[in-house]
Amino acid sequence: MSDAPASGVGAISASGRGVICTATDGTPGALGVLHLALVDSTSADAFDYTQAAGFWSVAFLGVMSLYVVSRCCGVVLDMIRRA
């Protein structure tokens, strides 16, 4: 293993997310950028079950509302088609 810097042709995306490179011997390779974050659970707030239940209820009622509206539209369109 040598300590010589890597050389070759490469392209870096504008966002800095990925690097596509080719080694000097023509071997293709791909490198990625990894971002790590350390989360300390002792400094986190306690889980609020009441707020989570509220979010879940709103999401569930939204899905059910879309289902009922879609079902009613289907019934109306079916009546128009059969008329």
Backbone as CSV, one residue per row, in Angstrom:
resi,resn,N_x,N_y,N_z,CA_x,CA_y,CA_z,C_x,C_y,C_z
1,MET,0.846,-1.171,0.000,0.000,0.000,0.000,0.888,1.229,0.000
2,SER,0.712,2.102,-0.949,1.535,3.304,-0.989,0.747,4.483,-0.448
3,ASP,1.475,5.486,-0.008,0.847,6.694,0.519,0.688,7.762,-0.551
4,ALA,0.866,7.390,-1.797,0.739,8.354,-2.889,-0.725,8.750,-3.038
5,PRO,-0.968,10.018,-3.360,-2.352,10.449,-3.528,-2.989,9.789,-4.741
6,ALA,-4.281,9.580,-4.655,-5.008,8.971,-5.762,-5.063,9.940,-6.927
7,SER,-4.968,9.409,-8.104,-5.057,10.252,-9.293,-6.020,9.604,-10.264
8,GLY,-6.548,10.394,-11.158,-7.468,9.866,-12.150,-8.448,10.938,-12.572
9,VAL,-9.415,10.528,-13.355,-10.432,11.435,-13.856,-11.667,11.262,-12.994
10,GLY,-12.275,12.364,-12.569,-13.454,12.252,-11.726,-14.408,13.395,-11.941
11,ALA,-15.604,13.229,-11.445,-16.632,14.270,-11.526,-17.319,14.361,-10.182
12,ILE,-17.444,15.571,-9.684,-18.122,15.809,-8.411,-19.409,16.552,-8.710
13,SER,-20.514,16.078,-8.134,-21.782,16.763,-8.361,-21.762,18.120,-7.676
14,ALA,-22.617,19.033,-8.145,-22.644,20.394,-7.609,-23.005,20.404,-6.136
15,SER,-23.818,19.440,-5.712,-24.209,19.398,-4.309,-23.143,18.754,-3.440
16,GLY,-22.140,18.164,-4.052,-21.076,17.525,-3.293,-21.463,16.160,-2.775
17,ARG,-22.544,15.584,-3.280,-23.031,14.313,-2.759,-22.284,13.105,-3.297
18,GLY,-21.848,13.150,-4.505,-21.240,11.947,-5.046,-20.034,12.245,-5.901
19,VAL,-19.157,11.289,-5.994,-17.957,11.412,-6.811,-17.873,10.152,-7.655
20,ILE,-17.726,10.325,-8.953,-17.517,9.196,-9.847,-16.103,9.340,-10.379
21,CYS,-15.307,8.317,-10.228,-13.908,8.445,-10.623,-13.444,7.196,-11.348
22,THR,-12.365,7.359,-12.057,-11.711,6.256,-12.745,-10.247,6.279,-12.330
23,ALA,-9.745,5.141,-11.920,-8.347,5.045,-11.512,-7.454,5.132,-12.745
24,THR,-6.164,5.325,-12.512,-5.217,5.457,-13.623,-5.138,4.188,-14.459
25,ASP,-5.472,3.040,-13.870,-5.448,1.800,-14.647,-6.773,1.524,-15.347
26,GLY,-7.738,2.463,-15.276,-9.011,2.315,-15.969,-10.097,1.647,-15.152
27,THR,-9.801,1.306,-13.907,-10.800,0.666,-13.059,-11.822,1.698,-12.598
28,PRO,-13.109,1.471,-12.917,-14.117,2.443,-12.472,-14.382,2.308,-10.977
29,GLY,-14.721,3.403,-10.373,-15.033,3.388,-8.955,-16.017,4.487,-8.626
30,ALA,-16.647,4.366,-7.501,-17.589,5.396,-7.058,-17.368,5.634,-5.574
31,LEU,-17.318,6.881,-5.208,-17.150,7.257,-3.818,-18.379,8.026,-3.378
32,GLY,-18.705,7.964,-2.123,-19.835,8.719,-1.606,-19.430,9.503,-0.381
33,VAL,-20.228,10.476,-0.053,-19.989,11.297,1.125,-20.953,10.840,2.202
34,LEU,-20.431,10.570,3.371,-21.248,10.095,4.474,-21.260,11.148,5.566
35,HIS,-22.450,11.545,5.982,-22.596,12.522,7.057,-23.109,11.788,8.294
36,LEU,-22.414,11.944,9.375,-22.810,11.300,10.616,-23.283,12.347,11.611
37,ALA,-24.228,11.958,12.433,-24.717,12.847,13.480,-24.812,12.051,14.773
38,LEU,-24.377,12.644,15.839,-24.449,12.014,17.142,-25.675,12.548,17.861
39,VAL,-26.555,11.652,18.258,-27.780,12.046,18.942,-27.686,11.554,20.375
40,ASP,-27.841,12.474,21.291,-27.809,12.136,22.711,-29.241,12.054,23.211
41,SER,-29.702,10.854,23.519,-31.098,10.674,23.915,-31.394,11.235,25.302
42,THR,-30.370,11.487,26.092,-30.629,12.034,27.425,-31.059,13.489,27.351
43,SER,-30.658,14.192,26.281,-31.043,15.593,26.153,-32.352,15.760,25.388
44,ALA,-32.918,14.670,24.883,-34.167,14.743,24.124,-35.347,14.877,25.081
45,ASP,-36.394,15.541,24.588,-37.611,15.669,25.386,-38.322,14.325,25.449
46,ALA,-39.181,14.189,26.447,-39.970,12.972,26.581,-40.959,12.880,25.419
47,PHE,-41.284,11.667,25.015,-42.215,11.461,23.908,-43.611,11.871,24.344
48,ASP,-44.235,12.732,23.550,-45.569,13.240,23.878,-46.605,12.381,23.161
49,TYR,-47.205,11.451,23.893,-48.183,10.541,23.310,-49.454,11.272,22.892
50,THR,-49.821,12.315,23.604,-51.023,13.072,23.254,-50.849,13.757,21.903
51,GLN,-49.708,14.376,21.685,-49.454,15.037,20.408,-49.346,14.010,19.276
52,ALA,-48.703,12.885,19.541,-48.589,11.838,18.526,-49.963,11.289,18.160
53,ALA,-50.825,11.118,19.154,-52.184,10.644,18.883,-52.951,11.664,18.051
54,GLY,-52.726,12.938,18.309,-53.378,13.979,17.514,-52.927,13.944,16.068
55,PHE,-51.616,13.815,15.838,-51.099,13.726,14.471,-51.652,12.492,13.761
56,TRP,-51.661,11.361,14.462,-52.161,10.122,13.875,-53.636,10.261,13.529
57,SER,-54.412,10.878,14.411,-55.845,11.055,14.167,-56.095,11.930,12.949
58,VAL,-55.348,13.016,12.830,-55.515,13.903,11.674,-55.166,13.156,10.389
59,ALA,-54.087,12.399,10.399,-53.690,11.647,9.205,-54.733,10.589,8.857
60,PHE,-55.224,9.877,9.860,-56.223,8.828,9.624,-57.516,9.422,9.092
61,LEU,-57.965,10.511,9.699,-59.195,11.150,9.232,-59.023,11.723,7.825
62,GLY,-57.840,12.203,7.507,-57.585,12.686,6.150,-57.695,11.576,5.123
63,VAL,-57.119,10.426,5.431,-57.192,9.282,4.514,-58.631,8.810,4.372
64,MET,-59.339,8.714,5.484,-60.738,8.274,5.428,-61.597,9.272,4.662
65,SER,-61.339,10.558,4.832,-62.094,11.581,4.097,-61.859,11.453,2.599
66,LEU,-60.611,11.257,2.203,-60.318,11.067,0.782,-61.004,9.823,0.234
67,TYR,-61.061,8.772,1.036,-61.739,7.550,0.601,-63.227,7.806,0.384
68,VAL,-63.874,8.480,1.333,-65.313,8.737,1.231,-65.606,9.641,0.035
69,VAL,-64.813,10.685,-0.150,-65.023,11.589,-1.286,-64.826,10.832,-2.599
70,SER,-63.799,10.011,-2.685,-63.552,9.241,-3.905,-64.675,8.252,-4.164
71,ARG,-65.153,7.627,-3.114,-66.265,6.671,-3.252,-67.519,7.376,-3.755
72,CYS,-67.818,8.539,-3.196,-68.999,9.303,-3.628,-68.856,9.758,-5.079
73,CYS,-67.674,10.199,-5.453,-67.446,10.594,-6.850,-67.637,9.397,-7.777
74,GLY,-67.175,8.237,-7.355,-67.354,7.029,-8.155,-68.815,6.667,-8.319
75,VAL,-69.601,6.816,-7.250,-71.034,6.523,-7.323,-71.721,7.488,-8.274
76,VAL,-71.392,8.773,-8.172,-72.005,9.773,-9.052,-71.623,9.505,-10.506
77,LEU,-70.357,9.229,-10.773,-69.934,8.945,-12.142,-70.578,7.674,-12.679
78,ASP,-70.753,6.682,-11.821,-71.425,5.452,-12.234,-72.882,5.725,-12.587
79,MET,-73.556,6.581,-11.802,-74.950,6.940,-12.100,-75.029,7.683,-13.426
80,ILE,-74.079,8.577,-13.686,-74.075,9.325,-14.947,-73.817,8.377,-16.121
81,ARG,-72.919,7.435,-15.933,-72.583,6.502,-17.006,-73.767,5.612,-17.352
82,ARG,-74.524,5.184,-16.357,-75.658,4.287,-16.584,-76.919,5.021,-17.025
83,ALA,-76.943,6.340,-16.910,-78.157,7.093,-17.263,-78.354,7.204,-18.749
